[in-house]
Amino acid sequence: MTVQQQAPTDAVTEGGEPLEVWIDQDLCTGDGICAQYAPDVFELDIDGLAYVKSADDELLQSPGATTRVPLTILKDVVDSAKECPGDCIHVRRVSDNVEVYGPDAE
């Protein structure tokens, strides 16, 4: 009998570290591009601003709230950060909070 390995569900960097994403609502323009690219992670609220969602699809409205980036949609989340007109989407490593995609990425 062989053991089957499951692919990780959280996005990881080349070094194997998990990633998370957050939105700075002070910079959000409400264009909704993020929700179009990655609706499993982003959603516009009644106030017209974008927020991240938990793995349970709960809208996380507290300032600086983060959610893990699913590996299956990492490209969509990265594209959201690149295309965001407000430059408000930040993707960072969980281990050290270093931004790897977004306006503050090195």
HELIX and SHEET records of a PDB file:
HELIX    1   1 ILE A   33  TYR A   37  1                                   5    
HELIX    2   2 LEU A   71  ILE A   73  5                                   3    
HELIX    3   3 LEU A   74  GLU A   83  1                                  10    
SHEET    1   A 4 THR A  66  ARG A  68  0                                        
SHEET    2   A 4 LEU A  19  ILE A  23 -1                                        
SHEET    3   A 4 ILE A  89  ARG A  93 -1                                        
SHEET    4   A 4 GLU A  99  TYR A 101 -1                                        
SHEET    1   B 3 PHE A  42  LEU A  44  0                                        
SHEET    2   B 3 ALA A  50  LYS A  53 -1                                        
SHEET    3   B 3 LEU A  59  LEU A  60 -1                                        
END                                                                             
